[in-house]
Amino acid sequence: MKKTELLVTPLTVDDIAPLAEAGADAFVVGEQRYGLRLAGEFSREDVEKAIELAHSKGKKVYIAMNAIFHNEKIEELGDYIRFAAAAKADAIIFGDPAVLLTAKEVAPEMKLHWSTETTGTNWYTCNYWGKKGTGRAVLAREINMDAIVETKENAEVEIEVLVHGMSCMFQSKRSLLGNYYEYQGKVLEIENRKMEKNMFLHDKERANKYPIFEDENGTHIMSPNDICIIDELQDMLEAGVDSFKIDGILKSQEYLLAVTKLYREAIDLFFEDPDAYDDKKDELLKAIEEIQPANRSLDTGFYFKETVY
């Protein structure tokens, strides 16, 4: 059985080497002009450096082009895909068919991963995109464990799931906060990746704080808790799920590194001896709980239908 890939979203180029040493097998990088909700902004020069570093350590790099594209950006797609191919990216992540069609024209050998984060809910849809030329489908965060396993059992493409991090609950192409501040005659600097400038939607009734940030793709409202499934990986590992993603959005470099090490240990333990993983999984979860920020509780998302955001 092929070992499940551990996919991580780094904050900067400087994260690539430490995360690779910590056990990451692959990375998602890109710039917000083309990619949604990236943990960090990577210029073309940064992307090239990230790929060179990752490849030198036997790791892969996937470039995010999963934004929602309007007509004015369509002409840019070919140039960016050519750049990705020339930089030797291992795959492009897309949601919009415009990326797939453009890639077939300008870089037909480029591998493609389909990711909308919302509509990957069944294996028929995954296989549909597989027949269109994609090699991987990223499943929605709102489906449960049984559905993930069933999808993997019937899928003709690789399957990727989020195992750790926050989920996007709402996205608008509009700059909602920026427009509000402008209406009030104020200027809002959109610099949400600076930890001290985080913004929250506060639900006093349920004592929840929903992180909000804006980028070139609009306004994003994130879940109040972080998904953590480190102690419940066995069913997906047995089913052969191809990739586990750790999302580093709005996380510190130290936190991301520590979480990567723990998931690396969990995956390796299972493939060495499933009983060893079973014996240690509670300890692994406790280790994450100890480094978890006080304002970010852990939950299992929709894996067991326990969570309502």
N, C-alpha and C positions, 0 to 999 in steps of 0.2 A: 504493500500500500504506500502510495506517495505521501510524504509528510506534508501536512497542511502549511501553506505559506502564512507568514506573519507579516502583515502589511501595515506600515506606520506612516502617518502624515507629519513630516518634520516641520519645524518652525523656520529654520534657516539652513544654509549650506553647511554651517559648522556643526549641525546636528547629525549629519549623515554618518560620519565615521564613528562617533560614540554609539549611535543607535545600531549601526551594523555590528559593532562589537557586543552590544547588549543582546543581539539575536534577531534583529529585524531582517527579513528576507527581501523586502521590497519597499519602495517609497512612492508616495503620490506628491508631485510638485506641479507648479504652474503659476500663472498670474491671474488675478481676479478678472481681467478682461475676458478671459475664456473659461475659467473654472469657478465652480461654486464653492463657497464656504471653505476656502483653503486655510490651513493652519498658519501658513506663512506665505508671503509674496516672494516669488522667484522670478527675477528678470531672465531674459534669454541667457545672459552670461552666467547667472546663478544655475539655471537648468543644465547648462553644459558642464559646469563644475560638479554639480550633484551627480550627473550621469557618469562622469569620469571617475569620481570618487567611489560611487557605488559599484561600478563595474570592476574596479581594481580590487574590490573585496568580494567579488562574485555575487553581488546583489543586483536587483532590478529596479528600474525607475519607470513609473507610469506618469504620463503628462495629462493633467486634467483639462478637458475641453467640454465639460458638461454643463456649461451655462445655457441659458435660454436666449437664443440668438434672434435678433430682428434683422430686417433687410440690410441695414447700414453696415453690419459686420460680416455679411456673407462673403464679400469679396476678400476679406482678410484671412479667411479660414485656410485657403490653399497655401498661402505663404507661411502660416504658423505650422501647418502640418508638414510642409517641406522642411522647415527648421527642425521639427521634432525628429523627422526621419534622418536628417543629416547629423543630428546630435546623437543618433543611435538610441533613442528612447525605446524601451521594450514594449510599450503599448500606449495607446491613447484612450482615455476614458471619455465617453460621449453619452449624451442623452438625445440630442437633436439629430434627426436623420440627415440634416444638411452636412454634418461632420462626416458621417459615414459615406455619403455620396461623393463629397469632396475628396476624402481619403482614397476612395477607389480610383479617382481620376489622377491624383498627383502623387500618391504613395501607396500603390496597390498591395505592397508587401507588409505594410504596417499592421500590426496586430491591434484589435479594437476590443474594448471592454464596454458593454452597454450598462449605463447607470443613470436612472432617473430619480432614484431614491424614493419613489412612490408607487410606480406601476409594476415593479418586479414582484408580483404576488402569486404567480403560478408557473408551472413548468412549460405549459404551452407557449406562453409569451416569451419565456427564455429561449425556447427552441425556435420560435419565429425569428428572433433577432439573430440566432445562430445561423439560420438558413440565409440571412441577409449578409453574413460575413463576419459576425462577431464571435470571439472565442470565449468570452466570459460574460455572465450576467450578475449584476449586483442586486441582491434582494432587498425589498422594502423593509424598513425597520418595524413595520406594524403587523408583521405576520408572526405566528407562534412557532415553537420548536417543531411540532409535528408537521407543519406545512413546509418548513425548511428541509427537514429530512425527506419528506415525500418529493419535494421539488428536486433535490439532489439525486434521488433514486431514478428519476425519470428524465433528467436533463441531459441534453446532448452537448452542453457547453460547460465550462467551469462555473462554479458558484462561489460568490463572495458574500460574506455577511459581516455586519458590524458587531463586534464583541465588547467594545469598550469605548465610552465617550458619550457626548451629548447628541441628541437628535434634533433635527430641525422640525418644528411644529407648524411653522407658517413662513411663507415667503411672498413678498410683493415686489414687482419690478419697480415700484415707486419708492422714492426716498422719503418714506413717511415721516421720520423724525426730522430729517433735514428740511422738508417742506414745512413742518410745524414750527420749527425754530425760525425759518425765514419769514413765515407769516407773522411771527411775533417781533420781527425786526432784529433777530439775533443771528449770529453765524455759528453753525455747528461744524466743528472740524471732525471729519470722519476719519478717526484714527483709533478704531475700536480694538485693534490687536495689541495696543498698549494696555497692560493689565490694569493700570491705575485709572483708566478711562472707560472701564466697562459700564454699560447701561443696563438697567433691568426694568421689566414690567412687574410690578409688585401686586400679587393677589393676597390681600390681607385675610380674606375669609379662610383660605387654605394655607396661609403662611408660606406661600411659594414665591420665589423670585425667578423670573424667566429672563435669561440673558438676551439682550437685543444688540445687534450691530448692523451697520450699513456698509456696503461696499458698492462697487460699480454695478453689481447685479441687483441692487435694491435693498430691501429691509428683510432681516431674518430674525425670527423669534425662536429661541431654542428651549429645549426641555429643562425643567427645574432641577432634574437629577441626572446623574451619569449612569448609563447602562454599564453593568459589570457582570459578566457571565463566566468568570474564570473558574468557578467551582461547578459549572454545568456544561462543560465542553464535550463530555464523553459521547453523547448521542450524535453530535455533528461530526466528531472525529471518526466514529465508527462508520458513519454514512459516507465519509470521504469528502466532506465539504473542502473546497480547494483553497480558500483564503479567508483568514480572520483579519479584520481591520481594527486597528486602534486609531481613533480619531483624536488628534492633538489640538483641535481648535480650542482656543482660549485656555490652554494649559501651559504651565511653565516647562522649560526644558528639563529641569530636574525631575518633575513628576512624570513626564513622558518617558524618560529614560528608565526610571524605576518600574513603571508599569510594563514596559517592553520586556525587561528582564524577567518579570514574574510570569508573563504569558509565554515567554520562551521556555521557561522552566516547566510550565504546565504542559505544553505541547510535547516537549522532549520526554517528560516523564511518561506520558500516555503511550508514546510510541516505543519506549523501552519496556514498559510494563504497566498496563492499564490499572492493575491493583495498586501500584506505587502512586499513580496519580490520584486514585480514589482515597488513598490514605492521607495524602498531603493537600488535597484541594481546599479544605477548610483553613489550613494554615496560610495558603496562598491568598485566599480571600481576606483573611485577617490582616495580612501584610499590606494589602491595598487600602483597607479601611483605615489603617494607621497613618497613611500619607494623604488620605483624601481631604480636600479643603472642607472646612467646617460648614460652608454654605452650599456644598454640593453633595447631597446624600447619594448613596448607591442604590440602584434597583435593577430588576431584570427586564426592564422595558416591557415589550409585548411578548416575550418568549413564552410566558406562562399565563398571559392575560391577567396579570395582577395589577398592572399599572394603568391609571387613567390620567392623562395630562389634560 
